[in-house]
């Protein structure tokens, strides 16, 4: 059985491997990738915000503290800020 913990571990390993490859790319290529990520965030805004609401509601129902809930919460303004910071 494949657990969520194994999935997170595998994603972490993949991210580390990718970061090592990305270190050798030119600044221009990295900037294009970051701009693409930012555009993707905004293009999928409705989907991201809907998924975040589910996560937020689940966190609240489980008794997550207010500080963590605030960090988890996304709205359009925060998502646009994340996209801007990514650019």
Secondary structure, DSSP 8 states (H G I E B T S, - for coil): ---HHHHHHHHHHHHHHHHHHHTTS-HHHHHHHHHHHHHHHHHTHHHHHHHHHHHHHHHHHTT--HHHHHHH---HHHHHHHHHHH-
